[in-house]
C-alpha cells in the first residue's frame, strides 16, 4: 500500500493503477478475495479515468482471477478471454493471472449467458468495466 501512496502523492497515474493491480494479486495470493476485488475495481475506475487501456486489461484479468477463486468460472474465463483478445493487453498481465483461470483456453459457448452479458451484449471496454463494477461492486477495505 505504501507504493500506491507514494505514486498517489506524486500524481503518477500509471504507478497508482499498476500498484493497485499488484496489491490485488498479492491479496489474491493470501486468499483475501474481497480485498483483491476492491483493488482491481479501483484500478479499473482509475485506468478508465486516465484512459489507460493496458492497465484496464490488467485489472480485468485480476478480477477474472478473483472471480475464479469464488467459483465464477464461466465469467472468469469470459473476462480473461476478453483481455486476451485485446491487442493492448501485455502478455505479462495474462501470464500473471493465468494460474487462477480454469481452462483459460476453453471456448465460451455462444449461447451461455454469464453475469457479464446478462444485461445485454456488453462488448466495449466501458461496458465491461460498468458491468464488472455493478456485478461485483466495491467492499470496505
Residue, then its C-alpha position, 0 to 999 in steps of 0.5 A: x500500500x505504501x507504493x500506491x501512496x507514494x505514486x498517489x502523492x506524486x500524481x503518477x497515474x500509471x504507478x497508482x493503477x499498476x500498484x493497485x493491480x499488484x496489491x490485488x494479486x498479492x491479496x489474491x495470493x493470501x486468499x483475501x478475495x474481497x480485498x483483491x476485488x476492491x483493488x482491481x475495481x479501483x484500478x479499473x475506475x482509475x485506468x478508465x479515468x486516465x484512459x489507460x487501456x493496458x492497465x484496464x486489461x490488467x485489472x480485468x484479468x485480476x478480477x477474472x482471477x478473483x472471480x475464479x477463486x469464488x467459483x465464477x468460472x464461466x465469467x472468469x474465463x469470459x473476462x480473461x478471454x476478453x483481455x486476451x483478445x485485446x491487442x493492448x493487453x501485455x502478455x505479462x498481465x495474462x501470464x500473471x493471472x493465468x494460474x487462477x483461470x480454469x481452462x483459460x483456453x476453453x471456448x465460451x459457448x455462444x449461447x451461455x449467458x454469464x453475469x457479464x452479458x446478462x444485461x445485454x451484449x456488453x462488448x466495449x471496454x466501458x461496458x465491461x468495466x460498468x458491468x464488472x463494477x455493478x456485478x461485483x461492486x466495491x467492499x470496505x477495505 
